[in-house]
Amino acid sequence: MTAMDTIPVLLIVWAAILACFLGLLAYKGQLTRYEEDQLFLNEGVSHQQQLQSEIIRKVTKIQPFVRVLGVATAVMTAGIIGIFTYDAWQHLR
């Protein structure tokens, strides 16, 4: 079994991880679309404060998954490129 035999399997795993990562980024973007940069509070806008707190809570909850999937995607990309480069180097010698 050569290194190139593992490339199709790695590409499928990479694509699945990338799809999850991009899905989480899209979800995070959808959440933060309604986030305000400034919120002027008085007694009448406590509902707005609750909405903003809920957005922040959701974003904070998914942030570790975004980081893990981003790192996993980067590592898989580097691994696939490394295997491809190593195989190309072996064929050139």
Sequence and secondary structure as in RCSB ss.txt:
>XXXX:A:sequence
MTAMDTIPVLLIVWAAILACFLGLLAYKGQLTRYEEDQLFLNEGVSHQQQLQSEIIRKVTKIQPFVRVLGVATAV
MTAGIIGIFTYDAWQHLR
>XXXX:A:secstr
  GGGGHHHHHHHHHHHHHHHHHHHHHHHHHHTT  S     GGGHHHHHHHHHHHHHHHHHHHHHHHHHHHHHH
HHHHHHHHHHHHHHHHH 
